[in-house]
Amino acid sequence: MNNGERAGERAIAVEVEKDKSYYWCSCGKSAKQPFCDGSHKGTDFTPLAYKAEETKKMFFCACKQTNNQPFCDGSHNKK
């Protein structure tokens, strides 16, 4: 599968809550970045589920080029 559209050029910091599930937008079309709002419908993309193991700040990928989905791995810095 191809990577989604770039939705930003920096990671998005989110304070996640232990045991809560989050659905990362993989297509890049969501208006609620970094999370899914259903904009992928009609495409081959689906959101990626992530369940927080602890309450802490996590850095979700916005460029959609990461090799560590749903988290930023610095791919936005690679040209």
LUMLUM-415469 format. One record per residue: chain; residue number from 1; x, y, z of N, C-alpha, C in turn; residue in one letter. Coordinates in steps of 0.1 Angstrom, whole numbers. Each point is the difference from the previous one (the first is absolute). Layout:
BEGIN
+-------+-----+-------+-------+-------+-------+-------+-------+-------+-------+-------+------+
| kette |  nr |   n_X |   n_Y |   n_Z |  ca_X |  ca_Y |  ca_Z |   c_X |   c_Y |   c_Z | rest |
+-------+-----+-------+-------+-------+-------+-------+-------+-------+-------+-------+------+
|     A | NUM |     X |     Y |     Z |     X |     Y |     Z |     X |     Y |     Z |    A |
...
+-------+-----+-------+-------+-------+-------+-------+-------+-------+-------+-------+------+
END
This chain:
BEGIN
+-------+-----+-------+-------+-------+-------+-------+-------+-------+-------+-------+------+
| kette |  nr |   n_X |   n_Y |   n_Z |  ca_X |  ca_Y |  ca_Z |   c_X |   c_Y |   c_Z | rest |
+-------+-----+-------+-------+-------+-------+-------+-------+-------+-------+-------+------+
|     A |   1 |     8 |   -12 |     0 |    -8 |    12 |     0 |     9 |    12 |     0 |    M |
|     A |   2 |    -4 |    11 |    -7 |     7 |    12 |     0 |    -2 |     8 |    13 |    N |
|     A |   3 |     9 |     9 |     2 |    -2 |     9 |    12 |   -11 |    10 |    -3 |    N |
|     A |   4 |    -6 |     5 |    10 |   -11 |    10 |    -2 |     6 |    14 |    -4 |    G |
|     A |   5 |    -9 |     9 |    -2 |     3 |    14 |    -3 |     6 |     6 |    12 |    E |
|     A |   6 |    10 |     9 |    -2 |     6 |     8 |    11 |   -11 |     9 |     6 |    R |
|     A |   7 |    -2 |    -1 |    13 |    -9 |     8 |     7 |     7 |    10 |     9 |    A |
|     A |   8 |    13 |     0 |    -1 |     8 |     9 |     8 |    15 |    -3 |    -1 |    G |
|     A |   9 |     8 |     8 |     5 |    15 |    -2 |    -1 |     6 |    -2 |    13 |    E |
|     A |  10 |    -8 |    -1 |    11 |     6 |    -2 |    13 |    -9 |   -11 |     8 |    R |
|     A |  11 |     6 |    -6 |     9 |    -8 |    -9 |     9 |   -10 |     8 |     8 |    A |
|     A |  12 |   -11 |    -7 |     3 |   -11 |     6 |     8 |     0 |    -6 |    14 |    I |
|     A |  13 |     3 |     8 |    10 |     1 |    -5 |    14 |   -14 |    -1 |     5 |    A |
|     A |  14 |    -3 |   -12 |     6 |   -13 |    -3 |     6 |     3 |    -6 |    14 |    V |
|     A |  15 |    -7 |     5 |    10 |     0 |    -7 |    13 |   -10 |   -11 |     0 |    E |
|     A |  16 |     5 |   -12 |    -2 |    -9 |   -12 |     0 |    -3 |    -5 |    14 |    V |
|     A |  17 |   -12 |    -6 |     1 |    -4 |    -5 |    13 |     1 |   -15 |     0 |    E |
|     A |  18 |     5 |    -6 |    11 |     2 |   -14 |     2 |   -14 |    -8 |    -3 |    K |
|     A |  19 |     2 |   -10 |    -8 |   -11 |    -9 |    -4 |   -10 |     6 |   -10 |    D |
|     A |  20 |     2 |    12 |    -4 |    -9 |     6 |   -10 |     5 |    -4 |   -14 |    K |
|     A |  21 |    -9 |    -2 |    -9 |     4 |    -3 |   -14 |    -1 |    12 |    -9 |    S |
|     A |  22 |    10 |     2 |    -9 |     1 |    11 |    -9 |     1 |    -6 |   -14 |    Y |
|     A |  23 |    -6 |     7 |   -10 |     0 |    -5 |   -14 |     7 |    11 |    -8 |    Y |
|     A |  24 |    13 |    -4 |    -4 |     8 |     9 |    -7 |    -4 |     0 |   -15 |    W |
|     A |  25 |    -1 |    12 |    -6 |    -3 |     2 |   -14 |    12 |    -5 |    -8 |    C |
|     A |  26 |    -2 |    -9 |    -9 |    11 |    -5 |    -9 |    -1 |     6 |   -14 |    S |
|     A |  27 |   -12 |     6 |    -3 |    -1 |     5 |   -14 |     4 |    15 |    -1 |    C |
|     A |  28 |     0 |     7 |    11 |     4 |    14 |    -1 |   -11 |    10 |    -3 |    G |
|     A |  29 |   -12 |    -5 |    -1 |   -11 |     9 |    -4 |    -8 |     5 |    11 |    K |
|     A |  30 |     1 |    -6 |    12 |    -8 |     4 |    12 |     2 |    14 |     3 |    S |
|     A |  31 |   -11 |     7 |     4 |     0 |    14 |     5 |     4 |     0 |    15 |    A |
|     A |  32 |     0 |   -12 |     6 |     3 |    -1 |    15 |    14 |    -7 |     2 |    K |
|     A |  33 |    10 |     4 |    -7 |    13 |    -5 |     1 |     5 |     0 |    14 |    Q |
|     A |  34 |     7 |   -10 |     5 |     5 |   -12 |    -8 |   -10 |   -11 |     0 |    P |
|     A |  35 |   -12 |     2 |     4 |   -10 |   -11 |     1 |   -10 |     0 |   -11 |    F |
|     A |  36 |    -6 |   -12 |    -2 |    -9 |    -2 |   -11 |   -14 |     7 |     3 |    C |
|     A |  37 |    -5 |     5 |   -11 |   -14 |     5 |     0 |    -9 |    -6 |   -10 |    D |
|     A |  38 |     5 |   -11 |    -6 |    -8 |    -7 |   -10 |     3 |     4 |   -15 |    G |
|     A |  39 |     9 |    10 |    -2 |     2 |     5 |   -13 |     7 |   -10 |   -10 |    S |
|     A |  40 |     4 |   -11 |     6 |     6 |   -11 |    -9 |   -10 |    -8 |    -8 |    H |
|     A |  41 |   -13 |     1 |     4 |   -10 |    -8 |    -7 |     1 |     1 |   -15 |    K |
|     A |  42 |     0 |   -11 |    -6 |     1 |    -1 |   -15 |    14 |    -1 |    -5 |    G |
|     A |  43 |    10 |    -1 |    10 |    14 |    -2 |    -4 |     4 |   -14 |     6 |    T |
|     A |  44 |    13 |    -3 |    -3 |     5 |   -13 |     6 |     6 |     2 |    14 |    D |
|     A |  45 |    -1 |    12 |     5 |     5 |     3 |    14 |    -9 |    -3 |    11 |    F |
|     A |  46 |     5 |    -4 |    11 |    -8 |    -2 |    12 |     8 |     6 |    12 |    T |
|     A |  47 |    -7 |     4 |    10 |     7 |     6 |    12 |     7 |   -11 |     7 |    P |
|     A |  48 |    11 |     4 |     7 |     8 |   -10 |     8 |    -4 |     2 |    15 |    L |
|     A |  49 |    -4 |   -10 |     6 |    -4 |     0 |    14 |    13 |     0 |     9 |    A |
|     A |  50 |     0 |     8 |    10 |    10 |     0 |    10 |    -6 |     1 |    14 |    Y |
|     A |  51 |     3 |    -9 |     9 |    -5 |     0 |    14 |    12 |     4 |     9 |    K |
|     A |  52 |    -2 |    11 |     7 |    10 |     6 |     9 |     3 |    -9 |    11 |    A |
|     A |  53 |    12 |    -3 |     3 |     4 |    -9 |    11 |     2 |     8 |    13 |    E |
|     A |  54 |     2 |    13 |    -2 |     1 |     9 |    12 |    -4 |    14 |    -4 |    E |
|     A |  55 |    -2 |     8 |     9 |    -4 |    14 |    -2 |    13 |     8 |    -2 |    T |
|     A |  56 |     2 |     6 |   -12 |    13 |     7 |    -2 |    -2 |     7 |   -14 |    K |
|     A |  57 |    10 |     9 |    -3 |     0 |     7 |   -12 |     6 |    -9 |   -11 |    K |
|     A |  58 |    -7 |    -1 |   -11 |     5 |    -8 |   -12 |     0 |     9 |   -12 |    M |
|     A |  59 |     9 |    -3 |    -9 |     2 |     8 |   -12 |    -5 |    -7 |   -12 |    F |
|     A |  60 |   -12 |     3 |    -5 |    -6 |    -7 |   -11 |     5 |     6 |   -14 |    F |
|     A |  61 |     2 |    -8 |   -10 |     5 |     4 |   -13 |   -11 |     8 |    -7 |    C |
|     A |  62 |     4 |    11 |    -6 |   -10 |     8 |    -8 |     4 |    -1 |   -15 |    A |
|     A |  63 |    13 |    -3 |    -3 |     4 |     0 |   -14 |    -5 |   -13 |    -7 |    C |
|     A |  64 |    -3 |   -10 |     8 |    -5 |   -13 |    -5 |    11 |    -8 |    -7 |    K |
|     A |  65 |    12 |     4 |     1 |    12 |    -7 |    -6 |     7 |    -9 |     9 |    Q |
|     A |  66 |    -4 |     0 |    13 |     8 |    -7 |    10 |     0 |   -15 |    -2 |    T |
|     A |  67 |    11 |    -6 |     5 |     1 |   -15 |    -1 |    -3 |    -6 |    14 |    N |
|     A |  68 |    -5 |     9 |     9 |    -3 |    -4 |    14 |   -15 |     4 |     3 |    N |
|     A |  69 |    -9 |    -3 |    -9 |   -14 |     4 |     2 |    -5 |    -4 |    13 |    Q |
|     A |  70 |    -8 |     8 |     7 |    -4 |    13 |    -3 |     9 |    12 |     4 |    P |
|     A |  71 |    12 |    -4 |     5 |     8 |    10 |     6 |    11 |     6 |   -10 |    F |
|     A |  72 |     4 |    12 |     3 |    10 |     7 |    -8 |    13 |    -7 |     2 |    C |
|     A |  73 |     7 |    -1 |   -12 |    14 |    -6 |     1 |    10 |    10 |    -7 |    D |
|     A |  74 |    -5 |    12 |    -3 |     9 |    10 |    -6 |     0 |     0 |   -15 |    G |
|     A |  75 |    -9 |    -8 |    -6 |    -1 |    -1 |   -15 |    -3 |    13 |    -6 |    S |
|     A |  76 |    -6 |     9 |     7 |    -4 |    13 |    -6 |    13 |     9 |    -2 |    H |
|     A |  77 |    11 |    -4 |     6 |    13 |     7 |    -2 |     8 |    -5 |   -12 |    N |
|     A |  78 |    -4 |   -12 |    -6 |     7 |    -6 |   -11 |    -6 |     5 |   -13 |    K |
|     A |  79 |     9 |     4 |    -9 |    -5 |     6 |   -12 |     3 |    -9 |   -12 |    K |
+-------+-----+-------+-------+-------+-------+-------+-------+-------+-------+-------+------+
END
